[in-house]
Amino acid sequence: MRLQKQFLLCLALCSPVITHAEPEGRVIRTAFEAGHFYATPLSSGGRTARFIVDTGGGGIGGLYTLKSSAVQRLAVHTLQCKMPGFTFDAVRMFPFSNETALPVPSRSRPCGAVAMVLNDPHNLGYDGILGAAYLSSFIWTFDYPEQRLILEPPTWQPDGLAKHVPLLFIHNSAGERASDFPAIILKIDGESLPLLLDTGATAMPTSAGQAAQHLPTVNGIGVTSYITRSLLERWHARHPEWRVISNGDRLLPNTRLIEVPNVELGDVPIGPVWFTERPDVNFGPTRMSLWMGQTVVGAAGANIYGRFRITLDYPHEALWIADQKP
C-alpha cells in the first residue's frame, strides 16, 4: 500500500456479495521481481500489460485499476462510468489472449467493466494494480519459493502442511463484508498487533538501507513491511539494541528502518523482520484504519512471506501458510 493510493482507499468498499473463482484453478502468467508478483497478460498484438498484485491496493466493485498512461499503449477503449456521487473512466474489456487473460469476477460490476482508469504520475514499473476489490472475489496462492501465483478453484482445500491464520475484515451490521482490505495479527515483543496484509508494500532502499537489509531489488525496488512512527519509537526506547537505520529508504524522505528480531504470524515463527517507518496518520482513524474496522499499526509485506506458500481464501476469510524450508 503506497501513498499514491489515497483516492483508491476512498473507493475500496466491496460488494456484499462474495463470489468464487472460475471452475478450474490455473497458474497466472506473472513476472516475479524482488518479492513482488506482477501479472503479465499478453494481447493478441504482442503487447504485455503489467499489473502489480497488491492486497493493499484499492479499487471498487470488483475492478482492478489501470493507469491512464497505459491506455494508449495497450490499445484499450474506455467509457465513462457514472456512479452515485462520482464518474470515472473505465475499461470494459482487454484484448488479451485467452491463455493469459485475467479472471473476471462473476459478481455485478460497475458498468460491466473490468478496470477503472486513474491518473497516476508515479513510475514504479507497472501499468496498474490488481488490488483488494478485485482480488477478493477469488482464492489465491502466492507461492513465493516457486515464484508462482495460482488462482485456486472454489473447491480448494488446504493440505496437511498448511497452518490456518484468520483474515480479519470489517463487516456491517448485517454481517456483510464492508471492505476488502485484510488484516492479520503479528505477535511482536509480547503484543498482538493488527496490520494490513499488503503484498504490494514497496521498499526503495538507500545505500545504507541496502547494506543493512541485504534486500533484493530490481531497478531499486524491493519489498518491505511498514510500521507507524510512534510504534517504532516505542520499540527503540524499549530495545535500544534493535538495529535502527536512519535514512534507510528513499520512497519517503528521512525514513528510518528497524529490525525486529522475532516475529510470529499465528503460530508460525517468522524470525527477524525489517520494518519501514510510516507516519501514524497513514494508518490512523481517517485513513487505513477507517477501512479495516480496527486500529492497524502498519502493513505486513512480502518480506515476511518469502519462504512460504500462502493462500488467501477471501470467500472464507482465511489465510493458510505452508513453510517451504527444506
Long-range contacts (C-beta under 8 A, 24 or more apart in sequence): 1-54, 1-56, 1-57, 1-196, 1-198, 1-200, 1-201, 1-226, 1-288, 1-299, 2-122, 2-124, 2-200, 2-201, 2-202, 2-251, 3-252, 3-282, 4-120, 4-122, 5-56, 5-57, 5-58, 5-129, 5-131, 6-287, 7-58, 7-118, 8-57, 8-58, 8-59, 8-60, 8-65, 8-118, 8-129, 8-131, 9-58, 9-287, 9-288, 9-291, 10-58, 11-58, 11-59, 11-60, 11-116, 11-133, 12-58, 12-59, 12-60, 12-131, 12-132, 12-133, 12-179, 12-180, 12-181, 12-291, 13-60, 13-178, 13-179, 13-291, 14-61, 14-62, 14-132, 14-133, 14-136, 14-177, 14-178, 14-179, 14-180, 15-61, 15-62, 15-107, 15-108, 16-172, 16-174, 16-176, 16-177, 16-178, 17-107, 17-108, 18-136, 18-137, 18-177, 18-314, 18-315, 19-105, 19-106, 19-107, 19-137, 19-315, 20-106, 20-137, 20-138, 20-139, 20-154, 20-315, 21-103, 21-137, 21-138, 21-139, 21-151, 21-152, 21-153, 21-154, 22-103, 22-151, 22-153, 23-153, 23-154, 24-153, 25-150, 25-151, 25-152, 25-153, 25-156, 26-150, 26-151, 27-148, 27-149, 27-150, 27-151, 28-102, 28-149, 28-150, 28-151, 29-99, 29-100, 30-147, 30-148, 30-149, 32-147, 33-218, 33-221, 34-215, 34-216, 34-217, 34-218, 34-221, 34-222, 34-223, 35-144, 35-216, 35-222, 35-223, 35-301, 35-302, 35-303, 35-306, 36-199, 36-200, 36-202, 36-221, 36-223, 36-302, 37-142, 37-149, 37-199, 38-126, 39-102, 39-130, 39-149, 40-100, 41-94, 41-96, 41-97, 41-100, 41-101, 41-102, 42-96, 42-97, 42-99, 42-100, 43-74, 43-75, 43-94, 43-95, 43-96, 43-97, 44-95, 44-96, 44-97, 45-75, 45-95, 47-73, 47-74, 47-75, 49-74, 49-94, 49-96, 49-127, 49-128, 50-125, 50-126, 50-127, 50-128, 51-102, 51-126, 51-127, 51-128, 51-129, 51-130, 52-124, 52-126, 52-128, 52-129, 52-130, 52-200, 53-130, 53-135, 53-140, 53-142, 53-149, 53-199, 53-200, 54-129, 54-130, 54-131, 54-132, 54-198, 54-199, 54-200, 55-131, 55-132, 55-135, 55-181, 55-182, 55-196, 55-197, 55-198, 55-199, 55-200, 55-312, 56-131, 56-132, 56-181, 56-196, 56-197, 56-198, 56-199, 56-200, 56-201, 56-299, 57-129, 57-130, 57-131, 57-132, 57-200, 58-129, 58-131, 58-132, 58-133, 59-116, 59-129, 59-131, 59-132, 59-133, 59-134, 60-110, 60-116, 60-133, 61-108, 61-109, 61-110, 61-133, 62-105, 62-107, 62-109, 62-133, 62-134, 62-136, 62-137, 63-90, 63-109, 63-110, 63-113, 63-114, 63-115, 63-116, 63-133, 63-134, 64-102, 64-114, 64-115, 64-116, 64-128, 64-129, 64-130, 64-131, 64-133, 64-134, 65-115, 65-116, 65-117, 65-118, 65-128, 65-129, 65-131, 66-91, 66-115, 66-116, 66-117, 66-118, 66-127, 66-128, 67-117, 67-118, 67-119, 67-120, 67-126, 67-127, 67-128, 68-117, 68-118, 68-119, 68-120, 69-120, 69-127, 70-127, 70-128, 71-117, 73-127, 74-127, 78-117, 79-111, 79-113, 81-110, 81-111, 81-113, 81-116, 82-111, 83-110, 88-116, 88-117, 88-118, 89-116, 89-117, 90-115, 90-116, 90-117, 91-115, 91-116, 91-117, 102-130, 103-138, 103-151, 105-134, 105-137, 105-138, 106-137, 107-137, 124-202, 124-221, 125-218, 125-219, 125-221, 129-200, 132-179, 132-180, 132-181, 132-182, 133-180, 135-180, 135-312, 135-314, 136-177, 136-180, 136-314, 137-314, 138-314, 139-311, 139-312, 139-313, 139-314, 139-315, 140-311, 140-312, 140-314, 141-309, 141-310, 141-311, 141-312, 142-199, 142-302, 142-305, 142-309, 142-310, 142-311, 142-312, 143-309, 144-302, 144-305, 144-306, 144-307, 144-308, 144-309, 144-310, 144-324, 145-307, 145-308, 145-309, 145-324, 146-309, 146-324, 152-311, 152-313, 154-315, 156-311, 156-313, 158-311, 158-320, 158-322, 159-322, 161-322, 161-323, 162-309, 162-311, 162-320, 162-321, 162-322, 163-266, 163-267, 163-268, 163-320, 163-321, 163-322, 164-266, 164-318, 164-319, 164-320, 165-265, 165-266, 165-268, 165-318, 165-319, 165-320, 165-321, 166-317, 166-318, 166-319, 167-197, 167-312, 167-313, 167-314, 167-317, 167-318, 167-319, 168-194, 168-292, 168-293, 168-294, 168-317, 169-292, 169-293, 169-317, 170-291, 170-292, 170-293, 170-294, 171-293, 177-317, 178-293, 179-291, 179-292, 179-293, 180-314, 181-288, 181-291, 181-292, 182-312, 182-314, 182-317, 182-319, 183-292, 183-294, 183-296, 184-265, 184-300, 184-319, 185-265, 185-266, 186-263, 186-264, 186-265, 186-300, 186-304, 187-263, 187-264, 187-265, 188-260, 188-262, 188-263, 188-264, 189-235, 189-238, 189-239, 189-260, 189-262, 193-231, 193-297, 193-298, 194-292, 194-294, 194-295, 194-296, 194-297, 195-225, 195-296, 195-297, 195-298, 195-299, 195-300, 196-283, 196-288, 196-292, 196-296, 196-298, 196-299, 196-300, 197-299, 197-300, 197-312, 197-319, 198-225, 198-226, 198-299, 198-300, 198-301, 199-301, 199-302, 199-305, 200-301, 201-225, 201-226, 201-276, 201-299, 201-300, 201-301, 201-302, 202-251, 203-249, 203-251, 203-276, 203-303, 204-249, 204-250, 204-251, 205-248, 205-249, 205-250, 206-247, 206-248, 206-249, 206-250, 208-245, 208-246, 208-247, 208-248, 209-245, 209-247, 209-248, 209-249, 209-257, 212-243, 212-245, 212-248, 212-257, 212-259, 212-274, 213-248, 213-257, 213-274, 215-274, 215-303, 222-303, 223-301, 223-302, 223-303, 224-249, 224-274, 224-275, 224-276, 224-301, 224-303, 225-273, 225-274, 225-275, 225-276, 225-298, 225-299, 225-300, 225-301, 225-303, 225-304, 226-275, 226-276, 226-277, 226-278, 226-282, 226-283, 226-298, 226-299, 226-301, 227-258, 227-275, 227-276, 227-277, 227-278, 227-297, 227-298, 228-277, 228-278, 228-279, 228-280, 228-282, 228-283, 228-297, 228-298, 229-277, 229-278, 229-279, 229-280, 230-280, 231-297, 231-298, 232-256, 232-258, 232-275, 232-277, 235-260, 248-276, 249-276, 249-277, 251-276, 252-278, 263-304, 265-300, 265-304, 265-321, 266-319, 266-321, 268-308, 268-321, 268-323, 270-304, 273-303, 273-304, 274-303
